[in-house]
Amino acid sequence: MDIKKFLDDFLNTYQKNLTNKQDIEYFFELASNDIFFDKLKKLAFGGKFIYGLFNNLQTKNPNYSLDAQERLQQEFKNAILNFTKSLEEYISHLNDFHKKILTQKYITPSKDTIPNLISFCKDLNYLKIYFNDMKIK
């Protein structure tokens, strides 16, 4: 698979929706290796899942019981923890410069970490949709 063409097609399709375009490009640098391409697919799935959970938490559906909302919050926390472990492992294979930037942005706890992660997960949500579209074609 031509990763450069894949990335270009993805960016042409979703560029207006992406807030972390450059970070996505960094992740694609490793994706020319099949193992990392599979890991990128898994990250995209995880990002889509987290973004869906986040949207459910934000809407605060009145039909959800308090117990259901608490379970949803716990699921969100667990998903974030698992996702950041996978993200950290993927980032560890980038060059030192990109590793430092992305670790500070998405892994190192700060007031901006969760908003950055949610924003990145939103972008990965589009990537997952794109992967699904490619399966259909």
C-alpha positions as CSV (number, residue, x, y, z in Angstrom):
1,M,0.0,0.0,0.0
2,D,1.2,3.5,-0.9
3,I,1.0,5.3,2.5
4,K,1.8,8.7,1.0
5,K,-1.1,8.3,-1.4
6,F,-3.4,7.0,1.4
7,L,-2.4,10.0,3.6
8,D,-3.0,12.5,0.8
9,D,-6.4,11.0,0.0
10,F,-7.4,11.1,3.6
11,L,-6.2,14.7,4.1
12,N,-8.0,15.8,0.9
13,T,-11.2,14.2,2.2
14,Y,-11.1,15.4,5.8
15,Q,-8.7,18.4,5.9
16,K,-11.4,20.9,6.8
17,N,-12.4,18.7,9.8
18,L,-8.9,18.0,11.2
19,T,-7.5,20.0,14.1
20,N,-4.3,18.0,14.5
21,K,-3.3,17.5,10.9
22,Q,0.4,17.6,11.5
23,D,0.2,15.1,14.3
24,I,-1.7,12.7,12.0
25,E,1.1,13.1,9.5
26,Y,3.7,12.2,12.1
27,F,1.8,9.0,12.9
28,F,1.7,8.2,9.2
29,E,5.5,8.4,9.0
30,L,5.7,5.0,10.8
31,A,2.7,3.5,9.0
32,S,4.7,2.5,5.9
33,N,5.6,-0.5,8.0
34,D,2.7,-3.0,8.1
35,I,3.0,-3.5,11.8
36,F,2.6,0.2,12.5
37,F,-0.2,0.6,9.9
38,D,-2.1,-2.0,11.9
39,K,-1.3,-0.2,15.1
40,L,-2.5,3.0,13.5
41,K,-5.8,1.3,12.6
42,K,-6.1,0.2,16.3
43,L,-5.4,3.8,17.5
44,A,-8.1,5.0,15.0
45,F,-10.6,2.5,16.5
46,G,-9.7,3.6,20.0
47,G,-10.0,7.2,19.1
48,K,-13.4,6.7,17.6
49,F,-14.5,4.8,20.7
50,I,-13.3,7.5,23.1
51,Y,-14.8,10.3,21.0
52,G,-18.2,8.5,21.0
53,L,-18.0,8.0,24.8
54,F,-17.1,11.7,25.2
55,N,-20.1,12.8,23.1
56,N,-22.4,10.6,25.2
57,L,-21.0,12.1,28.4
58,Q,-21.4,15.6,27.0
59,T,-25.1,15.1,26.0
60,K,-26.1,13.9,29.4
61,N,-29.0,11.9,28.1
62,P,-31.9,12.3,30.6
63,N,-33.0,8.7,30.0
64,Y,-29.7,7.4,31.5
65,S,-29.9,6.5,35.1
66,L,-27.3,7.8,37.5
67,D,-25.8,4.3,37.6
68,A,-25.5,4.2,33.8
69,Q,-23.9,7.6,33.7
70,E,-21.3,6.5,36.4
71,R,-20.6,3.4,34.3
72,L,-20.2,5.5,31.2
73,Q,-17.7,7.8,33.1
74,Q,-15.8,4.8,34.3
75,E,-15.7,3.3,30.8
76,F,-14.4,6.7,29.5
77,K,-11.6,6.8,32.1
78,N,-10.6,3.2,31.3
79,A,-10.7,3.9,27.6
80,I,-8.5,7.0,28.1
81,L,-6.0,5.0,30.2
82,N,-5.8,2.1,27.6
83,F,-5.6,4.5,24.7
84,T,-2.8,6.6,26.2
85,K,-0.8,3.4,26.8
86,S,-1.1,2.5,23.1
87,L,-0.5,6.0,22.1
88,E,2.7,6.2,24.2
89,E,3.9,3.0,22.7
90,Y,3.3,4.2,19.2
91,I,4.9,7.6,19.9
92,S,8.0,5.9,21.3
93,H,9.0,4.8,17.8
94,L,9.1,8.3,16.4
95,N,12.2,10.5,16.3
96,D,13.1,12.3,19.5
97,F,11.8,15.6,18.4
98,H,8.3,14.4,17.5
99,K,8.3,12.0,20.5
100,K,8.9,14.9,22.9
101,I,6.2,17.1,21.3
102,L,3.6,14.5,21.1
103,T,4.3,13.1,24.6
104,Q,3.9,16.6,26.1
105,K,0.7,17.2,24.2
106,Y,-1.1,13.9,24.7
107,I,0.6,11.9,27.5
108,T,2.2,14.2,30.2
109,P,-0.6,15.2,32.6
110,S,-1.5,18.9,32.4
111,K,-4.6,21.0,32.1
112,D,-4.5,20.6,28.3
113,T,-3.9,16.9,28.1
114,I,-7.5,15.7,28.0
115,P,-8.7,18.4,25.6
116,N,-5.8,17.6,23.4
117,L,-6.6,13.9,23.5
118,I,-10.2,14.5,22.8
119,S,-9.3,16.7,19.8
120,F,-6.9,14.0,18.5
121,C,-9.5,11.3,19.0
122,K,-11.9,13.4,17.0
123,D,-9.4,13.4,14.2
124,L,-8.8,9.6,14.6
125,N,-12.6,9.2,14.4
126,Y,-12.4,10.6,10.8
127,L,-9.5,8.3,10.1
128,K,-11.5,5.3,11.3
129,I,-14.4,6.4,9.0
130,Y,-11.9,6.6,6.2
131,F,-10.6,3.2,6.9
132,N,-14.1,1.8,6.8
133,D,-14.8,3.6,3.5
134,M,-11.7,2.0,2.0
135,K,-13.0,-1.4,3.0
136,I,-16.2,-0.8,1.1
137,K,-14.5,0.4,-2.1
